[in-house]
Amino acid sequence: MADAVLLVAHGSRSPAGRVEMVALADVVAASRPGSDVRVGFLEMSDPPAAAVLQDMLDGGARDVVVVPIMLFAAGHAKSDVPAVVLQARARHPQARVTYGRPLGVDHALLDLARRRLEAVGALGLPLAILARGTSDPDANAEAWRAGRLLAEMSGTQLAVTGFSGLTWPSVPDALDQLRRLGAEHIAVFSWFLATGILLDRMREDWDRFSAATGVEVLDAGYFGAAPEVGSLIWERVDEASAGQVVPNCDACAFRRPFPGLQDRVGMERGAGHSHLAAVHRGDGQSEPAHDHAAHDHAAHDHAAHDHAVECHGEPACGHVPDAGAESRR
């Protein structure tokens, strides 16, 4: 079993969002007393993930699992977090630093979302599943998959997936699709781990929609720091420790060319340019801030998986291989 676990979150301008991610880390730690579980952030919140990992290794940890507490494998999970892992391995070649996978569309999350819907009396209602938008086609497709599976579990036959930004359909467009299909009441579940600016904006969107159309919108919430999420994170830790992480790369834009995204195939890992990204990777230099509403676009998603595609002589995918294992034998 690992000596320590680092949970890497995106970060938020919302203080409440940061508090919830810290609370989730506390839930994870409490479920296995005595475990060393810490949280770090890629940007906008402190402490930086790279600094936390450095502290763990400097403090004597020799087997650390790094898990992105992110729902889908988009640019951060495929590039920025792996860059933190690779940097730590280079600085501590005798340590084992293993990278887990994002939470994904897991049955535990679907069941939790169903119970959130049930709690507000929304089972069977027309359903809008709202996710964080990304420029990664595969991650966006996973959000649609989550929407269909949650529709199956909640008993509705009318469901649309919408996004907070960067891709289609937008929140207002998703809600209007349901209205045009005859919905007079709409249940909304936000496929988010924590509150934040994007959730606030989405709530404003559906409040305006409801005021303009008279269609009632029932808010079923989001995942939050629930024990079920904590248990799922430990599943990701355990599979990483056992070397059982199997990423799905069949339609990954960093391995297969998509129209307009061809330059992503084999791109250098960890080259995200969002503000504080360099500092949070530990490079020591901050980069210019930019509007978070435009955050996850093409230049930000650089490949870092671990399959056949190579970049500067190293595999170029998110689940970077344990390159230091041979030297420790």
PLY file of the C-alpha trace (Angstrom):
ply
format ascii 1.0
element vertex 329
property float x
property float y
property float z
element edge 328
property int vertex1
property int vertex2
end_header
0.00 0.00 0.00
1.17 3.55 -0.73
2.82 5.64 1.97
0.85 8.69 0.93
-1.90 9.90 -1.41
-1.99 13.21 -3.21
-5.35 14.33 -4.53
-4.99 16.91 -7.28
-7.92 19.26 -7.84
-8.33 21.94 -10.46
-8.73 24.92 -8.15
-11.37 27.64 -8.04
-11.75 31.35 -7.61
-14.60 30.49 -5.25
-13.43 30.08 -1.63
-16.39 27.74 -1.08
-15.16 25.54 -3.92
-11.74 25.18 -2.33
-13.30 24.42 1.05
-15.34 21.60 -0.47
-12.31 20.01 -2.11
-10.42 20.13 1.18
-13.47 18.60 2.85
-13.45 15.80 0.28
-9.80 15.09 1.07
-10.76 14.95 4.76
-13.50 12.43 3.94
-10.97 10.28 2.07
-8.48 10.41 4.94
-11.11 9.68 7.60
-12.25 6.52 5.85
-8.78 4.98 6.35
-7.49 6.27 9.69
-3.76 6.85 9.77
-3.43 7.38 6.04
-1.49 10.38 4.76
-3.90 12.06 2.35
-3.33 15.60 1.12
-4.83 17.83 -1.53
-3.12 20.19 -3.95
-4.36 22.37 -6.79
-3.34 23.08 -10.35
-4.30 26.74 -10.31
-6.33 29.47 -8.62
-6.15 27.79 -5.20
-3.35 26.92 -2.80
-1.40 24.85 -2.03
0.07 23.98 -5.42
0.00 20.26 -6.18
3.70 20.14 -7.13
4.71 21.72 -3.82
2.58 19.30 -1.81
4.07 16.31 -3.62
7.57 17.69 -3.05
6.83 18.03 0.68
5.61 14.43 0.83
8.76 13.10 -0.81
11.09 15.36 1.16
9.34 14.12 4.31
10.26 10.52 3.58
7.36 9.14 1.56
8.67 6.56 -0.91
5.43 5.30 -2.45
2.95 8.00 -3.40
-0.22 7.65 -5.47
-1.39 10.79 -7.26
-5.09 10.84 -8.17
-6.73 13.63 -10.18
-10.00 14.39 -8.40
-11.58 15.24 -11.70
-14.62 13.67 -13.27
-13.46 13.34 -16.87
-10.09 12.91 -18.56
-9.60 16.23 -20.34
-6.48 18.39 -20.59
-5.67 18.64 -16.90
-5.89 14.91 -16.24
-4.09 14.04 -19.47
-1.36 16.67 -19.31
-0.98 18.97 -16.31
-1.24 16.42 -13.51
1.07 13.94 -15.31
3.60 16.77 -15.62
3.59 17.08 -11.83
4.12 13.31 -11.53
6.99 13.24 -14.02
8.72 16.16 -12.37
8.53 14.44 -8.98
9.94 11.22 -10.43
12.86 13.11 -11.95
13.67 14.76 -8.62
13.19 11.59 -6.56
14.23 8.64 -8.76
14.26 6.20 -5.84
10.63 6.93 -4.95
7.60 5.33 -6.55
5.14 7.96 -7.73
2.12 6.37 -9.38
-0.62 8.13 -11.31
-4.26 7.09 -10.95
-7.15 7.85 -13.25
-10.01 10.34 -12.98
-13.26 9.31 -11.34
-15.07 8.88 -14.65
-18.63 7.68 -15.19
-18.68 5.20 -12.33
-21.77 3.39 -11.05
-21.15 4.85 -7.59
-21.50 8.36 -8.99
-24.56 7.46 -11.04
-26.23 5.96 -7.99
-25.38 9.05 -5.91
-26.81 11.31 -8.63
-29.98 9.21 -8.73
-30.41 9.62 -4.98
-29.88 13.36 -5.32
-32.73 13.41 -7.85
-34.91 11.27 -5.61
-34.33 13.62 -2.67
-35.98 16.51 -4.53
-38.79 14.39 -5.97
-37.39 14.53 -9.50
-37.22 10.87 -10.51
-38.83 10.39 -13.90
-38.90 14.09 -14.78
-37.30 15.42 -17.96
-33.64 15.66 -17.04
-30.80 18.07 -17.83
-27.35 16.74 -16.94
-24.97 19.68 -16.81
-21.21 19.21 -16.96
-18.10 21.33 -17.20
-17.35 22.00 -20.84
-13.99 21.16 -22.36
-12.29 21.26 -25.74
-11.52 17.53 -25.44
-14.00 15.54 -27.60
-13.57 12.35 -25.59
-14.28 14.09 -22.27
-17.38 15.75 -23.73
-18.57 12.37 -24.99
-18.18 10.95 -21.49
-20.53 13.64 -20.21
-23.16 12.48 -22.73
-22.59 8.92 -21.59
-23.17 9.98 -18.00
-26.38 11.67 -19.04
-27.77 8.61 -20.81
-26.88 6.28 -17.95
-28.39 8.61 -15.35
-31.55 8.82 -17.46
-31.72 5.02 -17.43
-31.28 4.94 -13.66
-33.73 7.72 -12.89
-36.65 6.49 -14.98
-36.90 9.36 -17.45
-37.19 9.02 -21.20
-36.34 12.64 -21.89
-32.80 13.78 -21.12
-30.33 16.27 -22.55
-26.70 16.90 -21.62
-25.52 20.51 -21.48
-22.26 22.27 -20.67
-21.08 25.25 -18.67
-19.10 26.57 -21.62
-16.53 25.85 -24.37
-18.73 23.33 -26.16
-22.34 22.69 -27.07
-25.10 22.70 -26.09
-24.98 25.49 -23.56
-27.08 25.34 -20.41
-29.85 27.58 -21.84
-29.89 25.60 -25.10
-30.10 22.26 -23.30
-33.00 23.48 -21.18
-34.75 24.90 -24.23
-34.41 21.59 -26.06
-36.34 19.95 -23.23
-38.97 22.70 -23.30
-39.46 22.29 -27.04
-39.95 18.58 -26.48
-42.82 19.35 -24.12
-41.20 19.54 -20.68
-43.10 21.67 -18.17
-40.86 20.68 -15.27
-37.13 19.96 -15.62
-34.81 18.28 -13.15
-31.20 19.45 -13.24
-28.25 17.49 -11.94
-24.85 19.16 -12.12
-22.09 16.63 -12.82
-19.65 18.57 -10.64
-17.63 17.61 -7.58
-17.82 21.00 -5.85
-19.45 24.36 -6.01
-17.77 27.29 -7.71
-18.09 30.10 -10.22
-19.27 27.84 -13.04
-22.07 26.36 -10.94
-23.14 29.84 -9.88
-23.31 30.90 -13.52
-25.32 27.83 -14.47
-27.83 28.53 -11.71
-28.22 32.05 -13.04
-28.80 30.54 -16.50
-31.62 28.28 -15.37
-33.19 30.96 -13.18
-33.39 33.24 -16.22
-34.73 30.37 -18.34
-37.44 29.58 -15.79
-38.44 33.24 -15.44
-38.69 33.65 -19.22
-40.56 30.41 -20.01
-42.49 29.47 -16.88
-40.85 26.03 -16.92
-40.03 24.94 -13.38
-36.41 23.85 -12.81
-35.69 21.56 -9.86
-32.10 21.69 -8.69
-30.90 18.22 -7.61
-27.45 19.52 -6.70
-24.04 18.02 -7.39
-21.78 15.37 -5.82
-19.99 17.29 -3.07
-17.81 15.76 -0.37
-19.94 12.63 -0.07
-18.64 9.39 1.46
-19.44 7.61 -1.81
-17.01 9.89 -3.63
-14.38 9.20 -0.98
-14.81 5.46 -1.44
-14.45 5.80 -5.20
-11.23 7.77 -4.75
-9.81 4.91 -2.68
-10.71 2.54 -5.52
-8.64 4.71 -7.83
-5.77 4.70 -5.32
-5.86 0.93 -4.88
-5.93 0.15 -8.58
-3.01 2.52 -9.17
-1.03 0.89 -6.34
-1.68 -2.51 -7.90
-0.67 -1.33 -11.36
-4.16 -1.90 -12.73
-4.87 1.54 -14.25
-6.21 1.05 -17.77
-7.05 4.36 -19.45
-9.46 4.44 -22.36
-7.65 5.98 -25.30
-9.67 4.67 -28.23
-10.90 8.17 -29.10
-8.34 10.34 -27.32
-7.47 13.53 -29.22
-3.86 13.15 -28.09
-3.57 9.82 -29.91
-6.07 10.14 -32.76
-6.52 13.23 -34.94
-9.81 15.13 -34.74
-10.65 17.86 -37.27
-9.25 21.11 -35.98
-7.29 19.37 -33.21
-4.69 17.50 -35.24
-1.81 19.35 -33.59
-2.60 17.74 -30.24
-1.39 14.29 -31.27
1.88 13.69 -29.42
2.11 17.21 -28.00
4.42 17.95 -25.12
2.94 17.25 -21.71
2.28 19.87 -19.07
2.51 22.91 -21.32
-0.73 24.45 -20.09
-0.64 28.24 -20.11
-3.40 29.08 -17.63
-2.35 31.51 -14.92
-0.35 29.93 -12.08
-0.07 26.65 -13.99
3.72 26.89 -14.20
4.03 27.76 -10.52
1.75 24.92 -9.52
3.82 22.48 -11.55
6.84 23.80 -9.65
8.53 25.53 -12.60
8.87 28.67 -10.53
7.44 31.14 -13.00
3.91 32.41 -13.09
2.19 32.92 -16.39
-0.29 35.62 -17.41
-3.78 35.33 -16.00
-6.69 34.89 -18.33
-10.42 34.59 -18.09
-11.39 31.24 -16.61
-14.43 31.16 -18.87
-11.97 30.49 -21.71
-9.84 28.13 -19.67
-9.82 24.65 -21.23
-9.13 25.47 -24.85
-6.85 23.84 -27.39
-3.45 25.23 -26.45
-4.03 24.21 -22.85
-4.54 20.49 -23.47
-1.14 18.94 -24.10
-0.82 15.17 -24.21
0.77 13.16 -21.43
-0.60 9.63 -21.65
1.50 6.50 -21.53
0.96 4.50 -24.69
2.73 4.07 -28.01
2.64 7.74 -29.00
5.95 9.29 -28.00
6.95 12.87 -27.29
10.62 13.83 -26.84
11.48 10.17 -26.38
8.91 9.52 -23.65
5.39 8.14 -23.86
2.86 10.93 -24.35
-0.25 10.03 -22.37
-1.81 10.74 -18.99
-1.07 7.46 -17.25
2.67 7.81 -17.29
4.51 4.52 -16.72
6.48 3.92 -13.54
9.81 4.70 -15.14
11.70 4.48 -11.86
10.68 0.92 -11.08
13.67 -0.68 -12.82
16.18 1.48 -11.00
14.72 0.45 -7.64
15.02 -3.28 -8.26
0 1
1 2
2 3
3 4
4 5
5 6
6 7
7 8
8 9
9 10
10 11
11 12
12 13
13 14
14 15
15 16
16 17
17 18
18 19
19 20
20 21
21 22
22 23
23 24
24 25
25 26
26 27
27 28
28 29
29 30
30 31
31 32
32 33
33 34
34 35
35 36
36 37
37 38
38 39
39 40
40 41
41 42
42 43
43 44
44 45
45 46
46 47
47 48
48 49
49 50
50 51
51 52
52 53
53 54
54 55
55 56
56 57
57 58
58 59
59 60
60 61
61 62
62 63
63 64
64 65
65 66
66 67
67 68
68 69
69 70
70 71
71 72
72 73
73 74
74 75
75 76
76 77
77 78
78 79
79 80
80 81
81 82
82 83
83 84
84 85
85 86
86 87
87 88
88 89
89 90
90 91
91 92
92 93
93 94
94 95
95 96
96 97
97 98
98 99
99 100
100 101
101 102
102 103
103 104
104 105
105 106
106 107
107 108
108 109
109 110
110 111
111 112
112 113
113 114
114 115
115 116
116 117
117 118
118 119
119 120
120 121
121 122
122 123
123 124
124 125
125 126
126 127
127 128
128 129
129 130
130 131
131 132
132 133
133 134
134 135
135 136
136 137
137 138
138 139
139 140
140 141
141 142
142 143
143 144
144 145
145 146
146 147
147 148
148 149
149 150
150 151
151 152
152 153
153 154
154 155
155 156
156 157
157 158
158 159
159 160
160 161
161 162
162 163
163 164
164 165
165 166
166 167
167 168
168 169
169 170
170 171
171 172
172 173
173 174
174 175
175 176
176 177
177 178
178 179
179 180
180 181
181 182
182 183
183 184
184 185
185 186
186 187
187 188
188 189
189 190
190 191
191 192
192 193
193 194
194 195
195 196
196 197
197 198
198 199
199 200
200 201
201 202
202 203
203 204
204 205
205 206
206 207
207 208
208 209
209 210
210 211
211 212
212 213
213 214
214 215
215 216
216 217
217 218
218 219
219 220
220 221
221 222
222 223
223 224
224 225
225 226
226 227
227 228
228 229
229 230
230 231
231 232
232 233
233 234
234 235
235 236
236 237
237 238
238 239
239 240
240 241
241 242
242 243
243 244
244 245
245 246
246 247
247 248
248 249
249 250
250 251
251 252
252 253
253 254
254 255
255 256
256 257
257 258
258 259
259 260
260 261
261 262
262 263
263 264
264 265
265 266
266 267
267 268
268 269
269 270
270 271
271 272
272 273
273 274
274 275
275 276
276 277
277 278
278 279
279 280
280 281
281 282
282 283
283 284
284 285
285 286
286 287
287 288
288 289
289 290
290 291
291 292
292 293
293 294
294 295
295 296
296 297
297 298
298 299
299 300
300 301
301 302
302 303
303 304
304 305
305 306
306 307
307 308
308 309
309 310
310 311
311 312
312 313
313 314
314 315
315 316
316 317
317 318
318 319
319 320
320 321
321 322
322 323
323 324
324 325
325 326
326 327
327 328
